[in-house]
Amino acid sequence: MDIRKFYIEAKQKEIKVAVSKSLIRYRLLNRYSQKQIAVTLGISQPAYSKMEAGQTKVSSIILQQLAVLYDIGTTDFYTTGTTSEEKISN
């Protein structure tokens, strides 16, 4: 396998994991259920659950809607670090 292709695939997996973890982290931080988020997004709860589990891709439109809901930037979904709100509350 070409090293560039390997690197790209590894980065894609890393991003997918970061987004999935962030979806869970921000939802819990804001005390929402999966059902509440799904209703807000106009999708089913199982569809949202699959996004959190990394089983389906999350569109940029969904990330934009969630960023508005959580009052964060869309790029915040791509990091797995502690949020500033979590640092303050600890």
Secondary structure, 3 states (H helix, E strand, C coil): CCHHHHHHHHHHHHHHHHHHHHHHHHHHHCCCCHHHHHHHHCCCHHHHHHHHCCCCCCCHHHHHHHHHHHCCCHHHHHCCCCCHHHHHHC
